[in-house]
């Protein structure tokens, strides 16, 4: 299922992200970095001395969620609480630079803006210094935040609650935002904190990591079976559409009413820094839902984005071009090999993107240069080439005993290795009508050595407005003749 999601996402137009608006409510922070070199141990204490070379800062906490959304082109508004101090001013300046609507970010002179200062020496974090106020927000903030949310709700496509336990998302505010959003039919994604998730009840999806899930259920989770069992119980208790458990290098587990879906990490990664990776996952998940993706596809997209961001140093957003590069990267062979049921989901999605679907079928036993040229020429006639490959039994029925020479599994992988082929599926020749009716390709291709009136499936394709294209065959190769010559030499 997750492979099918990635196949659908490859054709996703990320430009649609610019058309959606999200509100992020939560704990906004300033992440500071002091970068330098370590040359010696202090004579005063057994600690390193860092010679400072530069200092940088960026948005952290809920601000990092906003940064990711803005970097992907979304329109963003915020609700949060800062101190009336210099870090708070820097935070607001950065939101303005990102063109984020920040009228809902209120200041309280009795609080400190949460600031996390990381000292990094020779690319290793030496120490982190936190300055913050952990007191729950008061009734004035609660009233102002709810007033703002009610006012902006009709303009939104989704909401994110980014809870870092710093005091902005008091339970009363959290519950009311979820109630208002769900009554308006809007998805709400929650990044949770603490061991009491009661305030998150009714949200669309909550996104704990495995450690946070263990804290929420009050016991260690020793394996995947326990993650699934206790995660589902928590999801049901909170009346969530889904619980998405992030599991680092192991990927994610999506728990829904319909069941459990494991989403493995996209590819092995060299991890530089996991700071803010959870924020990226939350941001992309919410953005996908806001743009109309279902939970499965939105989670797959978030998983991919999380895999990108951990390769960066420090708190940093994932960029649109980085996601596009991941999505457009050459497909692995195993991703191209699909079932007819998979294609029934994939093809409508491609067609909605305006893609022209080309379909061909055959035995492709003893793959040769003529086959490859035929497939390349077929692919040039459209945007996506689907190849239906005859099963061994089907080949035997068509070609006779002794065929195929190469089994179906190997033939599948050889075709999937070709750049021209987008998807390949096994079928029986007697199923051709069923496949064409289900997929309704724009073009059905066959070699020019076949008269068009004898092309199997022609009547079906032309009945709904599709057409048959005969691809020129300039140097036909007889596989049967080739096999006979080989056998004669063996004799």
C-alpha positions in Angstrom: 0.0 0.0 0.0 2.8 2.5 0.9 4.5 1.7 -2.5 1.2 2.5 -4.2 1.0 5.8 -2.4 4.5 6.7 -3.6 3.5 5.8 -7.1 0.5 8.1 -6.9 2.6 10.9 -5.3 5.1 10.8 -8.1 2.6 12.7 -10.2 1.5 15.1 -7.5 1.5 18.7 -8.5 3.2 20.4 -5.5 2.1 23.8 -7.0 -1.3 23.2 -5.4 0.3 23.8 -2.0 0.2 27.5 -2.7 -3.6 27.4 -2.8 -4.1 26.2 0.7 -4.1 28.1 4.0 -3.3 26.5 7.4 -3.3 27.9 10.9 -0.6 26.7 13.3 -1.3 27.1 17.0 1.2 26.2 19.7 4.5 26.9 21.4 6.7 29.2 19.3 10.4 29.2 20.1 13.7 30.7 18.9 16.4 28.2 18.1 19.9 29.8 18.5 23.1 28.2 17.4 26.6 29.2 18.5 29.1 27.6 16.1 32.8 27.3 16.8 36.0 25.3 17.1 37.2 23.2 20.0 40.9 23.5 20.6 41.5 22.8 24.3 40.1 21.8 27.6 39.3 24.6 30.1 41.8 25.0 33.0 38.8 25.9 35.2 36.8 22.7 34.8 36.9 19.5 32.7 35.0 21.0 29.8 35.9 22.0 26.3 36.6 25.6 25.3 34.6 26.6 22.2 36.1 29.4 20.1 33.0 31.1 18.6 33.1 31.7 14.9 29.4 32.6 14.2 26.0 32.7 15.6 22.7 31.9 13.8 19.1 31.6 14.8 15.9 30.2 13.3 12.3 29.4 14.2 11.8 26.5 16.5 8.9 24.5 18.0 5.6 25.5 16.3 7.7 28.1 14.4 9.5 25.3 12.7 6.2 23.8 11.6 5.4 27.2 10.1 8.8 27.5 8.5 8.3 24.1 6.7 4.8 25.1 5.5 6.0 28.4 4.2 9.0 26.8 2.5 6.6 24.5 0.6 4.5 27.5 -0.6 1.5 27.3 1.8 -0.3 30.3 3.2 0.1 30.3 7.0 -1.4 32.0 10.0 -0.4 31.5 13.6 -1.8 31.6 17.1 0.8 31.6 20.0 2.4 33.4 22.9 5.8 35.0 23.3 7.5 37.3 25.8 7.7 41.1 25.2 11.5 40.7 24.6 14.2 40.8 21.9 13.9 37.0 21.1 10.2 37.6 20.6 10.9 40.5 18.2 13.4 38.3 16.2 10.7 35.6 16.0 8.1 38.1 14.6 10.6 39.5 12.1 11.3 36.0 10.8 7.5 35.4 10.4 7.2 38.6 8.5 10.0 37.6 6.2 8.2 34.3 5.5 5.0 36.3 4.8 3.2 34.6 7.6 0.1 36.2 9.1 1.2 36.8 12.7 -1.7 38.8 14.2 -2.6 35.8 16.4 0.9 35.7 18.0 0.4 37.6 21.2 3.0 38.9 23.7 3.0 38.8 27.5 5.6 41.0 29.3 5.6 38.6 32.3 6.9 35.7 30.1 10.2 34.9 28.4 10.1 33.9 24.7 11.3 30.3 24.7 14.8 30.3 23.5 17.0 27.2 23.0 20.7 27.9 22.5 22.9 25.1 21.2 26.6 25.4 21.3 28.3 23.4 18.5 32.0 22.8 18.5 33.6 21.1 15.5 30.2 19.9 14.3 29.3 18.3 17.7 26.7 19.8 20.0 28.4 20.5 23.3 25.6 21.9 25.4 22.0 23.3 25.1 20.8 26.2 27.2 17.1 26.7 27.6 15.4 30.0 28.7 11.7 29.8 29.0 8.5 30.3 31.0 6.5 27.2 31.6 3.5 28.7 33.2 0.2 28.0 31.5 -1.3 30.8 29.5 -3.9 32.9 31.3 -7.6 33.6 30.4 -6.8 36.7 28.4 -4.7 34.7 25.9 -7.4 32.0 25.8 -10.1 34.4 24.9 -8.0 36.3 22.4 -6.8 33.1 20.7 -10.3 31.6 20.4 -11.7 34.9 19.0 -9.0 34.9 16.4 -9.6 31.2 15.5 -13.3 31.7 15.1 -12.7 34.7 12.8 -10.2 32.9 10.6 -11.8 29.5 10.4 -13.8 30.0 7.2 -10.6 30.9 5.3 -8.7 27.8 6.4 -8.1 24.3 4.9 -6.4 22.7 7.9 -5.1 23.4 11.4 -2.0 22.2 13.3 -1.6 22.1 17.1 2.1 22.0 17.9 2.3 21.3 21.6 5.7 21.5 23.3 4.3 21.9 26.8 5.4 25.5 27.2 2.0 26.8 28.2 0.3 28.1 25.1 -2.0 25.1 24.4 -3.8 24.9 27.6 -6.4 22.0 27.6 -9.4 24.4 27.3 -7.9 26.1 24.2 -6.9 22.8 22.6 -10.3 21.2 23.1 -12.2 24.2 21.7 -10.0 24.6 18.6 -10.5 20.9 17.8 -14.2 21.2 18.3 -14.5 24.3 16.1 -12.4 22.9 13.4 -14.1 19.5 13.2 -17.5 21.2 13.2 -16.3 23.1 10.2 -15.1 19.9 8.5 -11.4 20.8 8.7 -8.6 18.4 9.5 -6.7 18.9 12.7 -3.2 17.5 13.1 -1.8 17.4 16.6 1.9 17.1 17.6 1.4 15.9 21.2 3.3 16.5 24.5 3.0 14.9 27.9 1.3 11.7 29.0 -2.3 13.0 29.1 -3.8 13.1 25.6 -7.4 13.8 26.7 -7.4 17.3 25.3 -6.6 15.9 21.8 -9.8 13.9 21.7 -11.7 14.3 18.3 -8.6 15.4 16.3 -8.1 14.0 12.9 -4.6 12.6 13.6 -2.1 12.8 16.5 1.6 12.2 15.8 3.6 10.8 18.7 6.9 9.2 18.3 7.3 5.7 19.8 8.7 7.0 23.1 5.9 9.6 23.4 3.4 6.8 22.7 4.9 4.7 25.5 4.6 7.6 27.9 1.0 8.2 26.8 -0.1 4.6 27.4 1.9 4.4 30.6 4.2 1.4 29.8 7.2 0.5 27.7 6.5 -0.8 24.2 8.9 -3.6 23.4 8.0 -4.3 19.8 5.8 -3.5 16.8 2.9 -5.6 18.0 2.7 -3.6 21.2 2.9 -0.3 19.3 0.0 -1.4 17.2 -2.2 -2.8 20.0 -1.7 0.1 22.4 -1.7 2.7 19.6 -5.1 1.4 18.3 -6.5 1.4 21.9 -5.4 5.0 22.4 -6.8 6.0 19.0 -10.2 4.5 19.8 -10.3 6.0 23.3 -9.6 9.5 21.9 -12.0 9.1 18.9 -9.2 10.0 16.4 -9.4 9.2 12.7 -5.8 8.1 12.9 -2.7 7.9 15.1 0.6 8.3 13.2 3.5 6.9 15.2 6.9 8.0 14.0 9.7 5.5 14.5 12.9 7.1 13.2 14.9 4.8 10.8 12.1 2.3 11.0 9.6 4.7 9.3 6.1 5.1 10.6 3.0 3.2 11.6 -0.4 4.6 10.6 -3.2 3.3 12.8 -6.7 3.9 11.4 -10.2 2.5 11.9 -9.6 0.5 8.7 -6.5 -1.1 10.2 -2.7 -0.7 10.5 -0.3 0.4 7.8 3.4 0.2 8.1 5.3 2.9 6.2 9.0 2.0 6.0 11.6 4.7 5.8 12.1 5.7 2.1 15.8 4.9 1.7 18.7 4.4 4.1 20.0 7.9 5.1 23.1 9.3 6.7 21.5 11.1 9.6 23.1 14.4 10.6 20.5 15.9 12.9 17.1 14.9 14.0 16.3 18.4 15.4 12.9 19.4 14.1 12.3 16.3 12.1 9.0 15.7 13.9 7.9 19.3 13.0 8.6 18.6 9.3 6.5 15.4 9.4 3.6 17.3 11.1 3.8 20.2 8.6 3.8 18.0 5.5 1.1 15.7 6.8 -1.2 18.6 7.5 -0.3 20.2 4.2 -1.1 17.0 2.3 -4.5 16.8 4.1 -5.2 20.5 3.4 -4.4 19.9 -0.3 -6.9 17.0 -0.5 -4.7 13.9 -0.1 -6.1 11.1 2.0 -4.4 10.0 5.2 -2.4 7.2 3.6 -0.9 9.4 0.9 -0.4 12.4 3.2 1.5 10.1 5.7 3.6 8.7 2.9 4.5 12.2 1.8 5.3 13.2 5.4 7.5 10.1 5.7 9.5 11.1 2.6 9.9 14.7 3.8 11.1 13.5 7.3 13.7 11.4 5.6 15.1 14.4 3.7 15.2 16.8 6.7 17.3 14.5 8.9 20.2 14.8 6.5 20.5 18.6 7.3 22.4 20.1 10.1 20.4 22.1 12.7 16.7 23.0 12.6 15.9 23.5 8.9 12.8 23.2 6.7 12.4 20.8 3.8 12.1 22.6 0.5 9.7 22.0 -2.3 12.4 21.1 -4.8 13.8 18.6 -2.4 10.5 16.8 -2.2 10.1 17.0 -6.0 13.6 15.5 -6.4 12.7 12.6 -4.1 9.3 12.0 -5.9 10.8 12.3 -9.4 13.9 10.1 -8.6 14.1 7.0 -10.8 11.6 4.4 -9.5 13.0 1.2 -8.0 12.1 -1.9 -9.9 9.9 -3.1 -7.0 7.8 0.1 -7.2 7.0 -0.4 -10.9 5.7 -4.0 -10.4 2.1 -3.6 -9.4 -1.2 -5.5 -9.4 -4.3 -4.7 -11.4 -5.9 -3.6 -8.1 -3.0 -1.1 -7.6 -3.5 0.2 -11.1 -7.2 0.8 -10.5 -6.1 3.4 -7.9 -3.0 4.7 -9.7 -4.4 5.4 -13.2 -7.4 7.6 -12.2 -4.9 9.7 -10.1 -2.6 10.1 -13.2 -5.5 10.9 -15.4 -6.6 13.7 -13.0 -3.2 15.2 -13.5 -3.8 15.3 -17.2 -1.4 12.4 -18.0 -1.9 10.4 -21.3 -1.9 6.7 -20.5 -0.3 4.3 -23.0 -1.0 0.5 -22.6 0.6 -2.4 -24.3 0.7 -6.2 -23.5 2.7 -9.2 -24.5 4.9 -12.1 -23.6 8.3 -10.4 -23.8 10.1 -13.8 -23.5 13.8 -13.4 -24.3 13.8 -9.6 -24.1 15.7 -8.2 -27.1 16.6 -4.8 -28.7 13.4 -4.9 -30.8 11.3 -5.2 -27.7 13.1 -2.3 -26.1 12.7 0.0 -29.1 9.0 -0.9 -29.3 8.6 0.0 -25.6 10.5 3.3 -26.0 8.5 4.3 -29.0 5.3 3.4 -27.2 6.3 5.6 -24.2 7.0 8.6 -26.5 3.3 8.5 -27.5 2.1 9.5 -24.0 3.2 10.3 -20.5 2.9 6.9 -18.7 3.5 3.4 -20.1 1.7 0.5 -18.5 2.8 -3.0 -19.7 0.6 -6.0 -19.0 2.9 -9.1 -19.1 1.5 -12.6 -19.9 1.7 -15.1 -17.0 3.7 -18.3 -17.7 0.4 -20.2 -18.2 -0.8 -17.6 -20.7 2.5 -17.7 -22.6 2.3 -21.5 -22.8 -1.3 -21.3 -24.1 -0.3 -18.8 -26.8 3.2 -20.0 -27.8 3.0 -23.7 -27.0 4.9 -26.2 -24.8 8.4 -25.2 -23.9 7.5 -21.5 -23.5 8.2 -19.3 -21.8 12.0 -19.7 -21.7 12.2 -17.1 -19.0 9.8 -17.2 -16.1 7.3 -14.5 -15.2 9.2 -13.2 -12.1 12.4 -12.6 -14.1 10.5 -11.1 -17.1 8.7 -8.7 -14.7 12.0 -7.5 -13.3 13.6 -7.1 -16.7 10.8 -4.9 -17.9 10.7 -2.9 -14.7 14.4 -2.2 -15.2 13.7 -0.3 -18.4 13.4 3.5 -18.2 10.6 3.5 -20.7 8.3 1.3 -18.5 6.4 3.1 -15.8 4.3 0.2 -14.5 4.2 -3.5 -15.3 1.6 -6.0 -14.1 1.1 -9.8 -14.6 -2.1 -10.8 -16.4 -3.6 -13.7 -18.3 -4.4 -13.0 -22.0 -8.0 -13.9 -21.3 -8.2 -11.0 -18.8 -7.3 -8.3 -21.5 -10.9 -7.1 -21.8 -11.3 -6.8 -18.0 -8.0 -4.8 -17.8 -8.9 -2.4 -20.6 -12.3 -1.8 -19.2 -10.9 -1.0 -15.8 -8.0 1.2 -16.9 -9.4 2.8 -20.1 -6.0 3.8 -21.5 -5.8 6.6 -24.0 -3.6 4.5 -26.4 -3.2 0.8 -27.0 0.0 0.1 -28.8 1.0 -2.9 -30.9 3.7 -3.6 -33.4 3.1 -2.6 -37.0 3.4 -6.3 -38.0 -0.1 -6.7 -36.6 -3.1 -5.5 -38.8 -5.1 -3.1 -36.7 -8.3 -5.0 -37.1 -6.6 -8.0 -35.5 -5.3 -6.1 -32.4 -6.9 -7.7 -29.4 -8.9 -5.2 -27.3 -9.3 -2.7 -30.2 -13.1 -2.6 -30.0 -13.0 -1.8 -26.2 -10.5 1.0 -26.5 -12.2 2.7 -29.5 -15.6 2.3 -27.8 -14.7 4.9 -25.1 -12.8 7.3 -27.4 -9.3 5.7 -27.1 -7.3 4.6 -30.1 -4.9 2.0 -31.3 -1.4 3.0 -32.4 0.7 0.7 -34.5 4.4 1.2 -33.6 6.7 0.7 -36.6 8.7 -2.6 -36.4 11.7 -2.2 -38.7 13.7 -5.3 -37.9 11.4 -8.0 -36.5 12.9 -10.8 -34.5 11.2 -14.2 -34.3 11.7 -15.5 -30.7 10.4 -18.9 -31.8 12.9 -19.0 -34.6 15.7 -17.9 -32.3 14.8 -20.6 -29.7 14.7 -23.2 -32.4 18.2 -22.2 -33.7 19.6 -22.4 -30.2 18.1 -25.8 -29.7 19.5 -27.0 -33.0 23.0 -25.9 -32.0 22.6 -27.7 -28.7 21.6 -30.9 -30.5 
